[in-house]
Amino acid sequence: MARNVLVSGGAGALGRAVVEAFLEGGDHVVVPWIVEAERDALADALCRPLEAGSLTLLAADVAEADGAAAAVEAAEPVTVLVNGAGGFAGGMPHTETPLEDFDRMYRINLRTAAALCQAALPGMTSRAAGCIVNVASRAAIDRPPTLAAYSASKAGVLVLTETLQKEVAEHGVRVNAVVPTTIDTPANRAAMPDADFGAWTPTAAIAAVVHWLASDAAASVRGSAIPV
Ligand SMILES: NC(=O)c1ccc[n+]([C@@H]2O[C@H](COP(=O)([O-])OP(=O)(O)OC[C@H]3O[C@@H](n4cnc5c(N)ncnc54)[C@H](OP(=O)(O)O)[C@@H]3O)[C@@H](O)[C@H]2O)c1
């Protein structure tokens, strides 16, 4: 049976692969977007008109409560929530890192997930059905130099995952995270042209794990953080 799947960051590099995985499975997918060009690129890539069948694209800043609520409303009843919205800042020692980077990383990596979970969970718990997959990062575990703001925000995503799973354990909702290393994206290729792209993880490989986590086959997987 087709499910309603809300994918934040669905117009981004990893997000698009996640959207494709759920569309291929016959689900109805809702993607909140901010940048119009990204929305158009997603629609073009999927060869679907903007308002077509199983894909809905909605202008919404999901770091804000009203944007998150609008996204959830467009996808109700939400069976699967993938918190893929995010972004990156880093490369400078902490003493040279603008404090604004901490605010921005917190906002786009953690607050987006927190706001969407707040908006989606009441419906999920009342229906005793739902699955949330958060996208963290290996940096949250390795905590390498020069990435404190990014790593801290992604560590927050892991904390959110574990805490929420404990809160909803009795209500039939599962909360898990994927923990990618460097993903093979156009932005990473442009930023690191001399890197070995073959050592990076393809978006489709991560999308497959996200898709599996949202499946009945993963019904017993709760509160996990799966390295990909
Ligand atoms: N790339 C990597 O190597 C890597 C490694 C580990 C983990 N990750 C994580 O994987 C996820 C996807 O990464 P990616 O490289 O595919 O990133 P990406 O291409 O930049 O996509 C991120 C998407 O999130 C959206 N977004 C950000 N803030 C939002 C908000 N407040 N409301 C709605 N949408 C918002 C962005 O939309 P706009 O552009 O319109 O703002 C963008 O479409 C992120 O969480 C990232 O931190 C990435």
The ligand as a Tripos MOL2 file, in Angstrom:
@<TRIPOS>MOLECULE
LIG
   48    52     1     0     0
SMALL
NO_CHARGES

@<TRIPOS>ATOM
      1 N1         27.3750   15.7520    1.5850 N.am      1 LIG1
      2 C1         28.0320   14.9770    2.4810 C.2       1 LIG1
      3 O1         29.1930   14.5670    2.2690 O.2       1 LIG1
      4 C2         27.3450   14.6010    3.7560 C.ar      1 LIG1
      5 C3         27.9990   13.7510    4.6620 C.ar      1 LIG1
      6 C4         27.3420   13.3730    5.8290 C.ar      1 LIG1
      7 C5         26.0580   13.8330    6.0780 C.ar      1 LIG1
      8 N2         25.4580   14.6750    5.1900 N.ar      1 LIG1
      9 C6         24.0940   15.1290    5.4650 C.3       1 LIG1
     10 O2         23.2230   14.5700    4.4950 O.3       1 LIG1
     11 C7         22.1470   15.4750    4.2520 C.3       1 LIG1
     12 C8         22.0750   15.7810    2.7590 C.3       1 LIG1
     13 O3         23.3200   16.2970    2.3310 O.3       1 LIG1
     14 P1         23.5130   16.8530    0.8490 P.3       1 LIG1
     15 O4         24.9670   16.9050    0.5690 O.co2     1 LIG1
     16 O5         22.5940   16.1090   -0.0700 O.co2     1 LIG1
     17 O6         22.9910   18.3590    1.0590 O.3       1 LIG1
     18 P2         22.3040   19.3700    0.0410 P.3       1 LIG1
     19 O7         22.4570   18.9370   -1.3710 O.co2     1 LIG1
     20 O8         22.7840   20.7270    0.4030 O.co2     1 LIG1
     21 O9         20.7730   19.2410    0.4250 O.3       1 LIG1
     22 C9         20.2940   19.7080    1.6520 C.3       1 LIG1
     23 C10        18.8880   20.1740    1.4100 C.3       1 LIG1
     24 O10        18.3290   20.6110    2.6710 O.3       1 LIG1
     25 C11        17.4970   21.7170    2.3870 C.3       1 LIG1
     26 N3         17.2510   22.5310    3.5590 N.ar      1 LIG1
     27 C12        18.1760   23.0720    4.4070 C.ar      1 LIG1
     28 N4         17.5610   23.8050    5.3450 N.ar      1 LIG1
     29 C13        16.2410   23.7270    5.0920 C.ar      1 LIG1
     30 C14        15.0820   24.2700    5.6990 C.ar      1 LIG1
     31 N5         15.1790   25.0520    6.7890 N.pl3     1 LIG1
     32 N6         13.8590   23.9950    5.1900 N.ar      1 LIG1
     33 C15        13.7550   23.2080    4.0790 C.ar      1 LIG1
     34 N7         14.8010   22.6570    3.4420 N.ar      1 LIG1
     35 C16        16.0290   22.9180    3.9450 C.ar      1 LIG1
     36 C17        18.2690   22.4820    1.3380 C.3       1 LIG1
     37 O11        17.4040   23.3520    0.6830 O.3       1 LIG1
     38 P3         17.9100   24.7790    0.1650 P.3       1 LIG1
     39 O12        19.1300   24.5300   -0.6710 O.co2     1 LIG1
     40 O13        16.7380   25.2480   -0.5840 O.co2     1 LIG1
     41 O14        18.2350   25.5820    1.3950 O.co2     1 LIG1
     42 C18        18.7880   21.3560    0.4500 C.3       1 LIG1
     43 O15        17.8500   21.0400   -0.5490 O.3       1 LIG1
     44 C19        22.4110   16.7060    5.1090 C.3       1 LIG1
     45 O16        21.7210   16.5720    6.3350 O.3       1 LIG1
     46 C20        23.9120   16.6310    5.3410 C.3       1 LIG1
     47 O17        24.3240   17.3030    6.5070 O.3       1 LIG1
     48 C21        26.0630   15.0540    4.0340 C.ar      1 LIG1
@<TRIPOS>BOND
     1     1     2 1
     2     2     3 2
     3     2     4 1
     4     4     5 ar
     5     4    48 ar
     6     5     6 ar
     7     6     7 ar
     8     7     8 ar
     9     8     9 1
    10     8    48 ar
    11     9    10 1
    12     9    46 1
    13    10    11 1
    14    11    12 1
    15    11    44 1
    16    12    13 1
    17    13    14 1
    18    14    15 2
    19    14    16 1
    20    14    17 1
    21    17    18 1
    22    18    19 2
    23    18    20 1
    24    18    21 1
    25    21    22 1
    26    22    23 1
    27    23    24 1
    28    23    42 1
    29    24    25 1
    30    25    26 1
    31    25    36 1
    32    26    27 ar
    33    26    35 ar
    34    27    28 ar
    35    28    29 ar
    36    29    30 ar
    37    29    35 ar
    38    30    31 1
    39    30    32 ar
    40    32    33 ar
    41    33    34 ar
    42    34    35 ar
    43    36    37 1
    44    36    42 1
    45    37    38 1
    46    38    39 2
    47    38    40 1
    48    38    41 1
    49    42    43 1
    50    44    45 1
    51    44    46 1
    52    46    47 1
@<TRIPOS>SUBSTRUCTURE
     1 LIG1         1 GROUP 0 **** ****
